[in-house]
Amino acid sequence: MFSAYQNVDNLEDAYVIEREHIDKQLEFLNELRYQSLRESEQNYDRFIYLKNKMNYSEEANAKMISLIEEFDHEINYRIRSEEMKLEDDKDELKRAYIRQLEKIRGEA
């Protein structure tokens, strides 16, 4: 990944840029998780309003809660999976940085 860099300063700059890129992706996933939670809460509130207005049954209420929980679980699973991939990428990035840094220092 960093084998093209033969200067410590350039290597560090490239490492910081790549790490910041991964951090931004992780931040985006956190925002996505928050947005998803907020939307689920809003959907539930809308359903409760309609339930009271239209006199929906408890069976409909239980079904809606189940659907919302299933959706939340699926979204959280997918977000967590992506976070784990990004954390693995971050670890690999650090290992590649350290390998190249040791290689540069070994040649100096």
Phi and psi restraints in degrees (range 20) as a CNS / XPLOR table:
assign (resid 1 and name C) (resid 2 and name N)
       (resid 2 and name CA) (resid 2 and name C) 1.0 -108.3 20.0 2
assign (resid 2 and name N) (resid 2 and name CA)
       (resid 2 and name C) (resid 3 and name N) 1.0 13.7 20.0 2
assign (resid 2 and name C) (resid 3 and name N)
       (resid 3 and name CA) (resid 3 and name C) 1.0 -63.3 20.0 2
assign (resid 3 and name N) (resid 3 and name CA)
       (resid 3 and name C) (resid 4 and name N) 1.0 -20.7 20.0 2
assign (resid 3 and name C) (resid 4 and name N)
       (resid 4 and name CA) (resid 4 and name C) 1.0 -75.6 20.0 2
assign (resid 4 and name N) (resid 4 and name CA)
       (resid 4 and name C) (resid 5 and name N) 1.0 -15.9 20.0 2
assign (resid 4 and name C) (resid 5 and name N)
       (resid 5 and name CA) (resid 5 and name C) 1.0 -91.6 20.0 2
assign (resid 5 and name N) (resid 5 and name CA)
       (resid 5 and name C) (resid 6 and name N) 1.0 123.7 20.0 2
assign (resid 5 and name C) (resid 6 and name N)
       (resid 6 and name CA) (resid 6 and name C) 1.0 -113.9 20.0 2
assign (resid 6 and name N) (resid 6 and name CA)
       (resid 6 and name C) (resid 7 and name N) 1.0 -0.7 20.0 2
assign (resid 6 and name C) (resid 7 and name N)
       (resid 7 and name CA) (resid 7 and name C) 1.0 -116.3 20.0 2
assign (resid 7 and name N) (resid 7 and name CA)
       (resid 7 and name C) (resid 8 and name N) 1.0 133.0 20.0 2
assign (resid 7 and name C) (resid 8 and name N)
       (resid 8 and name CA) (resid 8 and name C) 1.0 -59.7 20.0 2
assign (resid 8 and name N) (resid 8 and name CA)
       (resid 8 and name C) (resid 9 and name N) 1.0 -43.3 20.0 2
assign (resid 8 and name C) (resid 9 and name N)
       (resid 9 and name CA) (resid 9 and name C) 1.0 -62.7 20.0 2
assign (resid 9 and name N) (resid 9 and name CA)
       (resid 9 and name C) (resid 10 and name N) 1.0 -44.4 20.0 2
assign (resid 9 and name C) (resid 10 and name N)
       (resid 10 and name CA) (resid 10 and name C) 1.0 -65.0 20.0 2
assign (resid 10 and name N) (resid 10 and name CA)
       (resid 10 and name C) (resid 11 and name N) 1.0 -38.8 20.0 2
assign (resid 10 and name C) (resid 11 and name N)
       (resid 11 and name CA) (resid 11 and name C) 1.0 -62.3 20.0 2
assign (resid 11 and name N) (resid 11 and name CA)
       (resid 11 and name C) (resid 12 and name N) 1.0 -46.5 20.0 2
assign (resid 11 and name C) (resid 12 and name N)
       (resid 12 and name CA) (resid 12 and name C) 1.0 -62.8 20.0 2
assign (resid 12 and name N) (resid 12 and name CA)
       (resid 12 and name C) (resid 13 and name N) 1.0 -41.5 20.0 2
assign (resid 12 and name C) (resid 13 and name N)
       (resid 13 and name CA) (resid 13 and name C) 1.0 -60.8 20.0 2
assign (resid 13 and name N) (resid 13 and name CA)
       (resid 13 and name C) (resid 14 and name N) 1.0 -45.3 20.0 2
assign (resid 13 and name C) (resid 14 and name N)
       (resid 14 and name CA) (resid 14 and name C) 1.0 -64.4 20.0 2
assign (resid 14 and name N) (resid 14 and name CA)
       (resid 14 and name C) (resid 15 and name N) 1.0 -40.6 20.0 2
assign (resid 14 and name C) (resid 15 and name N)
       (resid 15 and name CA) (resid 15 and name C) 1.0 -62.2 20.0 2
assign (resid 15 and name N) (resid 15 and name CA)
       (resid 15 and name C) (resid 16 and name N) 1.0 -46.0 20.0 2
assign (resid 15 and name C) (resid 16 and name N)
       (resid 16 and name CA) (resid 16 and name C) 1.0 -61.8 20.0 2
assign (resid 16 and name N) (resid 16 and name CA)
       (resid 16 and name C) (resid 17 and name N) 1.0 -43.3 20.0 2
assign (resid 16 and name C) (resid 17 and name N)
       (resid 17 and name CA) (resid 17 and name C) 1.0 -61.8 20.0 2
assign (resid 17 and name N) (resid 17 and name CA)
       (resid 17 and name C) (resid 18 and name N) 1.0 -46.4 20.0 2
assign (resid 17 and name C) (resid 18 and name N)
       (resid 18 and name CA) (resid 18 and name C) 1.0 -65.4 20.0 2
assign (resid 18 and name N) (resid 18 and name CA)
       (resid 18 and name C) (resid 19 and name N) 1.0 -41.6 20.0 2
assign (resid 18 and name C) (resid 19 and name N)
       (resid 19 and name CA) (resid 19 and name C) 1.0 -64.3 20.0 2
assign (resid 19 and name N) (resid 19 and name CA)
       (resid 19 and name C) (resid 20 and name N) 1.0 -41.6 20.0 2
assign (resid 19 and name C) (resid 20 and name N)
       (resid 20 and name CA) (resid 20 and name C) 1.0 -63.7 20.0 2
assign (resid 20 and name N) (resid 20 and name CA)
       (resid 20 and name C) (resid 21 and name N) 1.0 -35.9 20.0 2
assign (resid 20 and name C) (resid 21 and name N)
       (resid 21 and name CA) (resid 21 and name C) 1.0 -61.9 20.0 2
assign (resid 21 and name N) (resid 21 and name CA)
       (resid 21 and name C) (resid 22 and name N) 1.0 -45.7 20.0 2
assign (resid 21 and name C) (resid 22 and name N)
       (resid 22 and name CA) (resid 22 and name C) 1.0 -65.3 20.0 2
assign (resid 22 and name N) (resid 22 and name CA)
       (resid 22 and name C) (resid 23 and name N) 1.0 -41.6 20.0 2
assign (resid 22 and name C) (resid 23 and name N)
       (resid 23 and name CA) (resid 23 and name C) 1.0 -61.0 20.0 2
assign (resid 23 and name N) (resid 23 and name CA)
       (resid 23 and name C) (resid 24 and name N) 1.0 -38.1 20.0 2
assign (resid 23 and name C) (resid 24 and name N)
       (resid 24 and name CA) (resid 24 and name C) 1.0 -65.7 20.0 2
assign (resid 24 and name N) (resid 24 and name CA)
       (resid 24 and name C) (resid 25 and name N) 1.0 -38.6 20.0 2
assign (resid 24 and name C) (resid 25 and name N)
       (resid 25 and name CA) (resid 25 and name C) 1.0 -65.0 20.0 2
assign (resid 25 and name N) (resid 25 and name CA)
       (resid 25 and name C) (resid 26 and name N) 1.0 -40.2 20.0 2
assign (resid 25 and name C) (resid 26 and name N)
       (resid 26 and name CA) (resid 26 and name C) 1.0 -64.7 20.0 2
assign (resid 26 and name N) (resid 26 and name CA)
       (resid 26 and name C) (resid 27 and name N) 1.0 -40.2 20.0 2
assign (resid 26 and name C) (resid 27 and name N)
       (resid 27 and name CA) (resid 27 and name C) 1.0 -62.7 20.0 2
assign (resid 27 and name N) (resid 27 and name CA)
       (resid 27 and name C) (resid 28 and name N) 1.0 -41.6 20.0 2
assign (resid 27 and name C) (resid 28 and name N)
       (resid 28 and name CA) (resid 28 and name C) 1.0 -60.6 20.0 2
assign (resid 28 and name N) (resid 28 and name CA)
       (resid 28 and name C) (resid 29 and name N) 1.0 -41.8 20.0 2
assign (resid 28 and name C) (resid 29 and name N)
       (resid 29 and name CA) (resid 29 and name C) 1.0 -63.9 20.0 2
assign (resid 29 and name N) (resid 29 and name CA)
       (resid 29 and name C) (resid 30 and name N) 1.0 -38.2 20.0 2
assign (resid 29 and name C) (resid 30 and name N)
       (resid 30 and name CA) (resid 30 and name C) 1.0 -63.9 20.0 2
assign (resid 30 and name N) (resid 30 and name CA)
       (resid 30 and name C) (resid 31 and name N) 1.0 -41.3 20.0 2
assign (resid 30 and name C) (resid 31 and name N)
       (resid 31 and name CA) (resid 31 and name C) 1.0 -64.9 20.0 2
assign (resid 31 and name N) (resid 31 and name CA)
       (resid 31 and name C) (resid 32 and name N) 1.0 -39.2 20.0 2
assign (resid 31 and name C) (resid 32 and name N)
       (resid 32 and name CA) (resid 32 and name C) 1.0 -63.6 20.0 2
assign (resid 32 and name N) (resid 32 and name CA)
       (resid 32 and name C) (resid 33 and name N) 1.0 -41.6 20.0 2
assign (resid 32 and name C) (resid 33 and name N)
       (resid 33 and name CA) (resid 33 and name C) 1.0 -61.8 20.0 2
assign (resid 33 and name N) (resid 33 and name CA)
       (resid 33 and name C) (resid 34 and name N) 1.0 -45.5 20.0 2
assign (resid 33 and name C) (resid 34 and name N)
       (resid 34 and name CA) (resid 34 and name C) 1.0 -62.6 20.0 2
assign (resid 34 and name N) (resid 34 and name CA)
       (resid 34 and name C) (resid 35 and name N) 1.0 -44.8 20.0 2
assign (resid 34 and name C) (resid 35 and name N)
       (resid 35 and name CA) (resid 35 and name C) 1.0 -62.4 20.0 2
assign (resid 35 and name N) (resid 35 and name CA)
       (resid 35 and name C) (resid 36 and name N) 1.0 -41.7 20.0 2
assign (resid 35 and name C) (resid 36 and name N)
       (resid 36 and name CA) (resid 36 and name C) 1.0 -62.9 20.0 2
assign (resid 36 and name N) (resid 36 and name CA)
       (resid 36 and name C) (resid 37 and name N) 1.0 -43.9 20.0 2
assign (resid 36 and name C) (resid 37 and name N)
       (resid 37 and name CA) (resid 37 and name C) 1.0 -61.8 20.0 2
assign (resid 37 and name N) (resid 37 and name CA)
       (resid 37 and name C) (resid 38 and name N) 1.0 -44.6 20.0 2
assign (resid 37 and name C) (resid 38 and name N)
       (resid 38 and name CA) (resid 38 and name C) 1.0 -62.3 20.0 2
assign (resid 38 and name N) (resid 38 and name CA)
       (resid 38 and name C) (resid 39 and name N) 1.0 -43.0 20.0 2
assign (resid 38 and name C) (resid 39 and name N)
       (resid 39 and name CA) (resid 39 and name C) 1.0 -65.3 20.0 2
assign (resid 39 and name N) (resid 39 and name CA)
       (resid 39 and name C) (resid 40 and name N) 1.0 -38.5 20.0 2
assign (resid 39 and name C) (resid 40 and name N)
       (resid 40 and name CA) (resid 40 and name C) 1.0 -63.6 20.0 2
assign (resid 40 and name N) (resid 40 and name CA)
       (resid 40 and name C) (resid 41 and name N) 1.0 -42.3 20.0 2
assign (resid 40 and name C) (resid 41 and name N)
       (resid 41 and name CA) (resid 41 and name C) 1.0 -63.0 20.0 2
assign (resid 41 and name N) (resid 41 and name CA)
       (resid 41 and name C) (resid 42 and name N) 1.0 -41.3 20.0 2
assign (resid 41 and name C) (resid 42 and name N)
       (resid 42 and name CA) (resid 42 and name C) 1.0 -65.3 20.0 2
assign (resid 42 and name N) (resid 42 and name CA)
       (resid 42 and name C) (resid 43 and name N) 1.0 -41.2 20.0 2
assign (resid 42 and name C) (resid 43 and name N)
       (resid 43 and name CA) (resid 43 and name C) 1.0 -62.9 20.0 2
assign (resid 43 and name N) (resid 43 and name CA)
       (resid 43 and name C) (resid 44 and name N) 1.0 -41.3 20.0 2
assign (resid 43 and name C) (resid 44 and name N)
       (resid 44 and name CA) (resid 44 and name C) 1.0 -64.0 20.0 2
assign (resid 44 and name N) (resid 44 and name CA)
       (resid 44 and name C) (resid 45 and name N) 1.0 -43.6 20.0 2
assign (resid 44 and name C) (resid 45 and name N)
       (resid 45 and name CA) (resid 45 and name C) 1.0 -60.6 20.0 2
assign (resid 45 and name N) (resid 45 and name CA)
       (resid 45 and name C) (resid 46 and name N) 1.0 -41.0 20.0 2
assign (resid 45 and name C) (resid 46 and name N)
       (resid 46 and name CA) (resid 46 and name C) 1.0 -63.0 20.0 2
assign (resid 46 and name N) (resid 46 and name CA)
       (resid 46 and name C) (resid 47 and name N) 1.0 -41.7 20.0 2
assign (resid 46 and name C) (resid 47 and name N)
       (resid 47 and name CA) (resid 47 and name C) 1.0 -63.9 20.0 2
assign (resid 47 and name N) (resid 47 and name CA)
       (resid 47 and name C) (resid 48 and name N) 1.0 -43.6 20.0 2
assign (resid 47 and name C) (resid 48 and name N)
       (resid 48 and name CA) (resid 48 and name C) 1.0 -60.1 20.0 2
assign (resid 48 and name N) (resid 48 and name CA)
       (resid 48 and name C) (resid 49 and name N) 1.0 -41.7 20.0 2
assign (resid 48 and name C) (resid 49 and name N)
       (resid 49 and name CA) (resid 49 and name C) 1.0 -59.7 20.0 2
assign (resid 49 and name N) (resid 49 and name CA)
       (resid 49 and name C) (resid 50 and name N) 1.0 -48.9 20.0 2
assign (resid 49 and name C) (resid 50 and name N)
       (resid 50 and name CA) (resid 50 and name C) 1.0 -65.6 20.0 2
assign (resid 50 and name N) (resid 50 and name CA)
       (resid 50 and name C) (resid 51 and name N) 1.0 -36.7 20.0 2
assign (resid 50 and name C) (resid 51 and name N)
       (resid 51 and name CA) (resid 51 and name C) 1.0 -59.6 20.0 2
assign (resid 51 and name N) (resid 51 and name CA)
       (resid 51 and name C) (resid 52 and name N) 1.0 -45.7 20.0 2
assign (resid 51 and name C) (resid 52 and name N)
       (resid 52 and name CA) (resid 52 and name C) 1.0 -69.3 20.0 2
assign (resid 52 and name N) (resid 52 and name CA)
       (resid 52 and name C) (resid 53 and name N) 1.0 -38.9 20.0 2
assign (resid 52 and name C) (resid 53 and name N)
       (resid 53 and name CA) (resid 53 and name C) 1.0 -71.0 20.0 2
assign (resid 53 and name N) (resid 53 and name CA)
       (resid 53 and name C) (resid 54 and name N) 1.0 -41.8 20.0 2
assign (resid 53 and name C) (resid 54 and name N)
       (resid 54 and name CA) (resid 54 and name C) 1.0 -101.9 20.0 2
assign (resid 54 and name N) (resid 54 and name CA)
       (resid 54 and name C) (resid 55 and name N) 1.0 0.2 20.0 2
assign (resid 54 and name C) (resid 55 and name N)
       (resid 55 and name CA) (resid 55 and name C) 1.0 60.0 20.0 2
assign (resid 55 and name N) (resid 55 and name CA)
       (resid 55 and name C) (resid 56 and name N) 1.0 50.5 20.0 2
assign (resid 55 and name C) (resid 56 and name N)
       (resid 56 and name CA) (resid 56 and name C) 1.0 -67.5 20.0 2
assign (resid 56 and name N) (resid 56 and name CA)
       (resid 56 and name C) (resid 57 and name N) 1.0 154.4 20.0 2
assign (resid 56 and name C) (resid 57 and name N)
       (resid 57 and name CA) (resid 57 and name C) 1.0 -78.5 20.0 2
assign (resid 57 and name N) (resid 57 and name CA)
       (resid 57 and name C) (resid 58 and name N) 1.0 166.8 20.0 2
assign (resid 57 and name C) (resid 58 and name N)
       (resid 58 and name CA) (resid 58 and name C) 1.0 -66.6 20.0 2
assign (resid 58 and name N) (resid 58 and name CA)
       (resid 58 and name C) (resid 59 and name N) 1.0 -29.9 20.0 2
assign (resid 58 and name C) (resid 59 and name N)
       (resid 59 and name CA) (resid 59 and name C) 1.0 -63.3 20.0 2
assign (resid 59 and name N) (resid 59 and name CA)
       (resid 59 and name C) (resid 60 and name N) 1.0 -43.2 20.0 2
assign (resid 59 and name C) (resid 60 and name N)
       (resid 60 and name CA) (resid 60 and name C) 1.0 -64.5 20.0 2
assign (resid 60 and name N) (resid 60 and name CA)
       (resid 60 and name C) (resid 61 and name N) 1.0 -39.1 20.0 2
assign (resid 60 and name C) (resid 61 and name N)
       (resid 61 and name CA) (resid 61 and name C) 1.0 -61.5 20.0 2
assign (resid 61 and name N) (resid 61 and name CA)
       (resid 61 and name C) (resid 62 and name N) 1.0 -47.2 20.0 2
assign (resid 61 and name C) (resid 62 and name N)
       (resid 62 and name CA) (resid 62 and name C) 1.0 -63.0 20.0 2
assign (resid 62 and name N) (resid 62 and name CA)
       (resid 62 and name C) (resid 63 and name N) 1.0 -40.0 20.0 2
assign (resid 62 and name C) (resid 63 and name N)
       (resid 63 and name CA) (resid 63 and name C) 1.0 -65.0 20.0 2
assign (resid 63 and name N) (resid 63 and name CA)
       (resid 63 and name C) (resid 64 and name N) 1.0 -42.7 20.0 2
assign (resid 63 and name C) (resid 64 and name N)
       (resid 64 and name CA) (resid 64 and name C) 1.0 -65.2 20.0 2
assign (resid 64 and name N) (resid 64 and name CA)
       (resid 64 and name C) (resid 65 and name N) 1.0 -43.5 20.0 2
assign (resid 64 and name C) (resid 65 and name N)
       (resid 65 and name CA) (resid 65 and name C) 1.0 -60.7 20.0 2
assign (resid 65 and name N) (resid 65 and name CA)
       (resid 65 and name C) (resid 66 and name N) 1.0 -42.0 20.0 2
assign (resid 65 and name C) (resid 66 and name N)
       (resid 66 and name CA) (resid 66 and name C) 1.0 -61.4 20.0 2
assign (resid 66 and name N) (resid 66 and name CA)
       (resid 66 and name C) (resid 67 and name N) 1.0 -43.5 20.0 2
assign (resid 66 and name C) (resid 67 and name N)
       (resid 67 and name CA) (resid 67 and name C) 1.0 -64.1 20.0 2
assign (resid 67 and name N) (resid 67 and name CA)
       (resid 67 and name C) (resid 68 and name N) 1.0 -42.5 20.0 2
assign (resid 67 and name C) (resid 68 and name N)
       (resid 68 and name CA) (resid 68 and name C) 1.0 -64.3 20.0 2
assign (resid 68 and name N) (resid 68 and name CA)
       (resid 68 and name C) (resid 69 and name N) 1.0 -44.2 20.0 2
assign (resid 68 and name C) (resid 69 and name N)
       (resid 69 and name CA) (resid 69 and name C) 1.0 -64.6 20.0 2
assign (resid 69 and name N) (resid 69 and name CA)
       (resid 69 and name C) (resid 70 and name N) 1.0 -39.7 20.0 2
assign (resid 69 and name C) (resid 70 and name N)
       (resid 70 and name CA) (resid 70 and name C) 1.0 -63.3 20.0 2
assign (resid 70 and name N) (resid 70 and name CA)
       (resid 70 and name C) (resid 71 and name N) 1.0 -43.1 20.0 2
assign (resid 70 and name C) (resid 71 and name N)
       (resid 71 and name CA) (resid 71 and name C) 1.0 -62.0 20.0 2
assign (resid 71 and name N) (resid 71 and name CA)
       (resid 71 and name C) (resid 72 and name N) 1.0 -47.5 20.0 2
assign (resid 71 and name C) (resid 72 and name N)
       (resid 72 and name CA) (resid 72 and name C) 1.0 -58.6 20.0 2
assign (resid 72 and name N) (resid 72 and name CA)
       (resid 72 and name C) (resid 73 and name N) 1.0 -43.8 20.0 2
assign (resid 72 and name C) (resid 73 and name N)
       (resid 73 and name CA) (resid 73 and name C) 1.0 -61.8 20.0 2
assign (resid 73 and name N) (resid 73 and name CA)
       (resid 73 and name C) (resid 74 and name N) 1.0 -45.5 20.0 2
assign (resid 73 and name C) (resid 74 and name N)
       (resid 74 and name CA) (resid 74 and name C) 1.0 -63.4 20.0 2
assign (resid 74 and name N) (resid 74 and name CA)
       (resid 74 and name C) (resid 75 and name N) 1.0 -45.4 20.0 2
assign (resid 74 and name C) (resid 75 and name N)
       (resid 75 and name CA) (resid 75 and name C) 1.0 -62.0 20.0 2
assign (resid 75 and name N) (resid 75 and name CA)
       (resid 75 and name C) (resid 76 and name N) 1.0 -47.1 20.0 2
assign (resid 75 and name C) (resid 76 and name N)
       (resid 76 and name CA) (resid 76 and name C) 1.0 -62.9 20.0 2
assign (resid 76 and name N) (resid 76 and name CA)
       (resid 76 and name C) (resid 77 and name N) 1.0 -37.8 20.0 2
assign (resid 76 and name C) (resid 77 and name N)
       (resid 77 and name CA) (resid 77 and name C) 1.0 -62.4 20.0 2
assign (resid 77 and name N) (resid 77 and name CA)
       (resid 77 and name C) (resid 78 and name N) 1.0 -46.7 20.0 2
assign (resid 77 and name C) (resid 78 and name N)
       (resid 78 and name CA) (resid 78 and name C) 1.0 -66.7 20.0 2
assign (resid 78 and name N) (resid 78 and name CA)
       (resid 78 and name C) (resid 79 and name N) 1.0 -41.6 20.0 2
assign (resid 78 and name C) (resid 79 and name N)
       (resid 79 and name CA) (resid 79 and name C) 1.0 -64.2 20.0 2
assign (resid 79 and name N) (resid 79 and name CA)
       (resid 79 and name C) (resid 80 and name N) 1.0 -44.7 20.0 2
assign (resid 79 and name C) (resid 80 and name N)
       (resid 80 and name CA) (resid 80 and name C) 1.0 -62.4 20.0 2
assign (resid 80 and name N) (resid 80 and name CA)
       (resid 80 and name C) (resid 81 and name N) 1.0 -39.6 20.0 2
assign (resid 80 and name C) (resid 81 and name N)
       (resid 81 and name CA) (resid 81 and name C) 1.0 -61.0 20.0 2
assign (resid 81 and name N) (resid 81 and name CA)
       (resid 81 and name C) (resid 82 and name N) 1.0 -44.3 20.0 2
assign (resid 81 and name C) (resid 82 and name N)
       (resid 82 and name CA) (resid 82 and name C) 1.0 -65.4 20.0 2
assign (resid 82 and name N) (resid 82 and name CA)
       (resid 82 and name C) (resid 83 and name N) 1.0 -39.4 20.0 2
assign (resid 82 and name C) (resid 83 and name N)
       (resid 83 and name CA) (resid 83 and name C) 1.0 -61.5 20.0 2
assign (resid 83 and name N) (resid 83 and name CA)
       (resid 83 and name C) (resid 84 and name N) 1.0 -42.1 20.0 2
assign (resid 83 and name C) (resid 84 and name N)
       (resid 84 and name CA) (resid 84 and name C) 1.0 -64.2 20.0 2
assign (resid 84 and name N) (resid 84 and name CA)
       (resid 84 and name C) (resid 85 and name N) 1.0 -40.1 20.0 2
assign (resid 84 and name C) (resid 85 and name N)
       (resid 85 and name CA) (resid 85 and name C) 1.0 -62.6 20.0 2
assign (resid 85 and name N) (resid 85 and name CA)
       (resid 85 and name C) (resid 86 and name N) 1.0 -43.2 20.0 2
assign (resid 85 and name C) (resid 86 and name N)
       (resid 86 and name CA) (resid 86 and name C) 1.0 -66.5 20.0 2
assign (resid 86 and name N) (resid 86 and name CA)
       (resid 86 and name C) (resid 87 and name N) 1.0 -38.4 20.0 2
assign (resid 86 and name C) (resid 87 and name N)
       (resid 87 and name CA) (resid 87 and name C) 1.0 -64.7 20.0 2
assign (resid 87 and name N) (resid 87 and name CA)
       (resid 87 and name C) (resid 88 and name N) 1.0 -38.9 20.0 2
assign (resid 87 and name C) (resid 88 and name N)
       (resid 88 and name CA) (resid 88 and name C) 1.0 -63.2 20.0 2
assign (resid 88 and name N) (resid 88 and name CA)
       (resid 88 and name C) (resid 89 and name N) 1.0 -42.5 20.0 2
assign (resid 88 and name C) (resid 89 and name N)
       (resid 89 and name CA) (resid 89 and name C) 1.0 -60.9 20.0 2
assign (resid 89 and name N) (resid 89 and name CA)
       (resid 89 and name C) (resid 90 and name N) 1.0 -39.8 20.0 2
assign (resid 89 and name C) (resid 90 and name N)
       (resid 90 and name CA) (resid 90 and name C) 1.0 -63.6 20.0 2
assign (resid 90 and name N) (resid 90 and name CA)
       (resid 90 and name C) (resid 91 and name N) 1.0 -42.8 20.0 2
assign (resid 90 and name C) (resid 91 and name N)
       (resid 91 and name CA) (resid 91 and name C) 1.0 -64.1 20.0 2
assign (resid 91 and name N) (resid 91 and name CA)
       (resid 91 and name C) (resid 92 and name N) 1.0 -43.7 20.0 2
assign (resid 91 and name C) (resid 92 and name N)
       (resid 92 and name CA) (resid 92 and name C) 1.0 -64.3 20.0 2
assign (resid 92 and name N) (resid 92 and name CA)
       (resid 92 and name C) (resid 93 and name N) 1.0 -38.7 20.0 2
assign (resid 92 and name C) (resid 93 and name N)
       (resid 93 and name CA) (resid 93 and name C) 1.0 -59.6 20.0 2
assign (resid 93 and name N) (resid 93 and name CA)
       (resid 93 and name C) (resid 94 and name N) 1.0 -45.2 20.0 2
assign (resid 93 and name C) (resid 94 and name N)
       (resid 94 and name CA) (resid 94 and name C) 1.0 -65.5 20.0 2
assign (resid 94 and name N) (resid 94 and name CA)
       (resid 94 and name C) (resid 95 and name N) 1.0 -41.4 20.0 2
assign (resid 94 and name C) (resid 95 and name N)
       (resid 95 and name CA) (resid 95 and name C) 1.0 -62.9 20.0 2
assign (resid 95 and name N) (resid 95 and name CA)
       (resid 95 and name C) (resid 96 and name N) 1.0 -42.8 20.0 2
assign (resid 95 and name C) (resid 96 and name N)
       (resid 96 and name CA) (resid 96 and name C) 1.0 -64.3 20.0 2
assign (resid 96 and name N) (resid 96 and name CA)
       (resid 96 and name C) (resid 97 and name N) 1.0 -39.9 20.0 2
assign (resid 96 and name C) (resid 97 and name N)
       (resid 97 and name CA) (resid 97 and name C) 1.0 -61.6 20.0 2
assign (resid 97 and name N) (resid 97 and name CA)
       (resid 97 and name C) (resid 98 and name N) 1.0 -47.9 20.0 2
assign (resid 97 and name C) (resid 98 and name N)
       (resid 98 and name CA) (resid 98 and name C) 1.0 -64.2 20.0 2
assign (resid 98 and name N) (resid 98 and name CA)
       (resid 98 and name C) (resid 99 and name N) 1.0 -42.2 20.0 2
assign (resid 98 and name C) (resid 99 and name N)
       (resid 99 and name CA) (resid 99 and name C) 1.0 -59.1 20.0 2
assign (resid 99 and name N) (resid 99 and name CA)
       (resid 99 and name C) (resid 100 and name N) 1.0 -46.8 20.0 2
assign (resid 99 and name C) (resid 100 and name N)
       (resid 100 and name CA) (resid 100 and name C) 1.0 -68.6 20.0 2
assign (resid 100 and name N) (resid 100 and name CA)
       (resid 100 and name C) (resid 101 and name N) 1.0 -37.7 20.0 2
assign (resid 100 and name C) (resid 101 and name N)
       (resid 101 and name CA) (resid 101 and name C) 1.0 -61.9 20.0 2
assign (resid 101 and name N) (resid 101 and name CA)
       (resid 101 and name C) (resid 102 and name N) 1.0 -44.4 20.0 2
assign (resid 101 and name C) (resid 102 and name N)
       (resid 102 and name CA) (resid 102 and name C) 1.0 -64.5 20.0 2
assign (resid 102 and name N) (resid 102 and name CA)
       (resid 102 and name C) (resid 103 and name N) 1.0 -37.8 20.0 2
assign (resid 102 and name C) (resid 103 and name N)
       (resid 103 and name CA) (resid 103 and name C) 1.0 -64.0 20.0 2
assign (resid 103 and name N) (resid 103 and name CA)
       (resid 103 and name C) (resid 104 and name N) 1.0 -44.8 20.0 2
assign (resid 103 and name C) (resid 104 and name N)
       (resid 104 and name CA) (resid 104 and name C) 1.0 -63.5 20.0 2
assign (resid 104 and name N) (resid 104 and name CA)
       (resid 104 and name C) (resid 105 and name N) 1.0 -45.5 20.0 2
assign (resid 104 and name C) (resid 105 and name N)
       (resid 105 and name CA) (resid 105 and name C) 1.0 -68.2 20.0 2
assign (resid 105 and name N) (resid 105 and name CA)
       (resid 105 and name C) (resid 106 and name N) 1.0 -31.8 20.0 2
assign (resid 105 and name C) (resid 106 and name N)
       (resid 106 and name CA) (resid 106 and name C) 1.0 -68.6 20.0 2
assign (resid 106 and name N) (resid 106 and name CA)
       (resid 106 and name C) (resid 107 and name N) 1.0 -30.3 20.0 2
assign (resid 106 and name C) (resid 107 and name N)
       (resid 107 and name CA) (resid 107 and name C) 1.0 -81.7 20.0 2
assign (resid 107 and name N) (resid 107 and name CA)
       (resid 107 and name C) (resid 108 and name N) 1.0 -20.9 20.0 2
